[in-house]
Amino acid sequence: MERKGIVTLKGSPVTLAGDEAKVGQKASDFKAIDQNMAEKTLDDFKGKVKLIASVPSLDTPVCDSEIKRFNDEASKLSKELAIIFISMDLPFAQKRFCQEFDINKVKTLSDHRDASFGLSFGVLIKELRLLARAIFILDKTDTIRYVEYVKEVGTPPDYNAALAALKQVL
């Protein structure tokens, strides 16, 4: 499945590959790689509320600000919360980034191998093989409770809306 024009990059429409994630549906499973090269799936976060952020690359200014904000703000909300950032960055780069900026409450996962997450959540930018910026909030049963596909890849998500939705799910 492909969707064109849902998001733009520098004002130009791009094509998103994969199925659109919608509020109320069960989240699709995925496989991604953690900083230690171990495969992770949705089941690895079973029983927790999940804030999943897909981003193009941690090494960009907007992604840098986004992960730091969620590391600081959202992580204070509950021990029942898993904050997961997924990008196409290699696990080594994610690990270096997290160590350099003391990102210790957010789990980073790499989708570089199979684009499994990108296709499962409909955020794979076909033209670039990067992930679009999006926020997904899943309850403890993996039902999607909040979705934001950020219209322009280079802009931040609506932090206030995401945090408010997160508080309602918690």
C-alpha positions in Angstrom: 0.0 0.0 0.0 1.3 3.5 -0.9 0.0 6.9 0.1 1.2 10.1 -1.6 0.9 13.6 -0.2 0.2 12.6 3.4 3.6 14.2 4.3 6.0 16.5 2.6 9.8 17.0 2.7 10.8 20.6 2.2 7.4 21.2 0.8 7.5 18.4 -1.8 5.1 15.5 -1.4 6.6 12.1 -0.7 5.2 8.5 -0.9 4.6 6.6 2.3 4.7 2.8 2.0 2.9 0.5 4.3 -0.5 0.5 6.0 -1.8 3.6 7.7 -2.1 3.1 11.5 -5.4 4.3 12.8 -6.8 5.0 16.2 -8.8 2.1 17.6 -7.0 -0.7 15.7 -4.5 -3.2 17.1 -1.0 -2.2 16.4 0.8 -4.4 13.8 3.9 -6.2 15.1 7.3 -5.3 13.8 11.0 -6.3 14.1 13.7 -3.8 14.8 17.2 -3.9 16.2 18.3 -2.3 19.5 21.6 -0.7 20.3 23.1 -4.1 21.2 22.1 -5.6 17.8 19.3 -7.7 19.5 16.0 -8.1 17.6 13.0 -6.5 19.3 9.3 -6.8 18.6 6.2 -5.2 20.0 6.0 -8.1 22.5 9.2 -6.9 24.2 7.1 -4.0 25.6 4.1 -6.1 26.5 2.0 -4.8 29.4 3.3 -1.2 29.1 1.8 1.9 27.5 4.0 2.8 24.6 4.8 6.1 23.0 6.5 5.3 19.7 8.1 8.1 17.7 9.3 7.4 14.2 11.9 9.9 13.0 14.1 10.3 9.9 17.4 10.4 11.8 18.5 11.2 15.4 21.3 13.3 13.9 19.0 16.1 12.7 18.1 19.2 14.8 14.3 18.4 15.0 14.9 14.8 15.9 17.5 15.8 18.4 15.1 18.2 20.2 12.2 15.6 20.0 14.1 12.8 21.7 15.5 15.1 24.4 12.0 16.5 25.1 10.4 13.1 25.4 13.4 11.8 27.5 12.9 14.6 29.9 9.1 15.1 30.0 7.3 11.9 29.1 9.6 9.7 31.1 8.5 11.4 34.3 4.8 10.3 33.8 4.8 6.6 34.7 7.0 3.5 35.2 4.3 1.8 33.1 5.4 3.8 30.0 7.9 2.7 27.4 9.2 5.5 25.1 10.5 4.1 21.9 12.2 6.1 19.1 12.6 4.3 15.8 14.7 5.4 12.8 16.8 4.0 10.0 20.0 5.1 11.8 22.3 2.2 12.5 22.3 0.8 16.1 25.9 2.1 16.5 24.9 5.6 15.7 21.9 5.5 18.0 24.1 4.2 20.8 26.6 7.0 20.3 23.9 9.6 20.2 22.2 8.4 23.4 25.6 8.2 25.2 26.6 11.7 24.0 23.4 13.3 25.1 22.5 11.2 28.2 19.4 9.8 26.6 18.7 7.0 29.1 14.9 6.8 29.4 14.1 6.3 25.7 14.7 3.0 23.9 16.0 3.5 20.4 15.4 0.9 17.7 16.8 0.7 14.2 14.5 -0.2 11.3 17.4 -0.3 8.8 17.4 -4.0 8.2 13.9 -4.7 6.9 11.9 -1.5 7.3 9.5 -3.7 9.2 8.3 -0.9 11.5 8.1 1.6 8.6 5.8 -0.8 6.6 3.7 -1.9 9.6 3.0 1.7 10.7 2.9 3.3 7.2 5.8 5.7 7.8 8.4 4.4 5.3 9.3 7.2 2.8 9.6 5.2 -0.4 11.8 7.7 -2.2 14.4 8.0 0.6 14.1 4.8 2.6 13.8 6.9 5.7 11.0 7.0 8.2 8.5 9.9 8.3 8.1 11.8 11.6 5.1 10.4 13.5 3.9 9.7 17.0 1.9 6.6 18.0 0.5 6.0 21.5 -0.5 2.4 22.3 -2.3 1.2 25.4 -1.2 -1.8 27.4 -3.1 -4.1 25.0 -1.4 -2.6 22.0 -4.5 -0.8 20.8 -3.6 2.4 19.0 -5.0 5.4 21.0 -3.3 8.3 19.3 -1.7 8.9 15.9 0.1 11.9 14.4 1.7 11.8 11.0 3.6 15.1 11.0 2.7 16.8 7.8 6.1 18.3 7.1 9.0 15.9 7.9 11.2 18.8 9.0 8.8 20.1 11.7 8.3 18.8 15.2 5.2 16.9 16.3 2.5 18.5 18.4 4.1 17.8 21.8 1.2 19.2 23.8 -1.4 17.0 22.0 0.9 13.9 22.3 1.6 14.4 26.0 -2.1 15.1 26.7 -3.1 11.9 24.9 -0.5 10.0 26.7 -1.7 11.2 30.1 -5.3 10.0 29.2 -4.0 6.5 28.3 -1.9 6.3 31.5 
